[in-house]
Amino acid sequence: MPYAVDFDTVSTVGLESSPVAAALAGLRANEARYFKNKYGHVFTVEPASDAGSTIDWVNRILEEERSIVISSRPLEATAFQVEDIRIAYVFYENGLSINVMYTVDDSGMRAVGFKLSDGMEIPEELASFKFARQKSKLAGTIRGSYFVIKNEY
C-alpha cells in the first residue's frame, strides 16, 4: 500500500523493523519536504515487496558502476519524475537511504546519493566513500556521499 510521507508529523510507518527507525523516518521526511518545497511533488513510498523494478534499477546501477551490493534489506522504495529528472529512492533496514537522480536529457547530471541515518554505522560496502555531515530538524545529523553515473541506464 503506497504511503504519502508527511513531513509535518514524522511517522515510522513501514520502517518499524529498522534499529534506527525514528532517524530513518526523519530522513525520509526530510526528502519529502525537499521535493514538496522544490517541485510541489508529494513523496510517496511503497513497500519493497511492491517496488521490485525500482529496487532492481538501483541495484543494477550500483553493481555495474561500482560493484556495490547492499547487504541490508530494502524496506521501501519510490520512483518518480520531476521536470526532466528521473528519481528513485530505496530506504534500507539498517538506516541507509540510496537515491538515483538521472537526468533524462543526455547532457544532464546523473548521480547516486547515499544518506546515513543518525546513529547508524557506515555500511562495509560503502567504507571507501567520504561522508559529509548535514544538520536537519527532521533527521538530526545526516551523513551523505555520492558518485557520478557514467553509463546509460
BELQUIZI-V805745 format. One line per field, one symbol per residue. phi: phi as a letter, one per 20 degrees, with the letter a starting at -180 (. if undefined). A space follows every 50 residues. Layout:
phi: ???
//
This chain:
phi: .fcffeeecfcegndgfffcgffffffffffffgfffecmeefddcggfd cgfffffffffgffeclecfefffdbbbbacclddeccccddgfoecdcd dcfffgeefcbdddcdfgneeffgfdfeeededbebfecmeddcbabeed dec
//
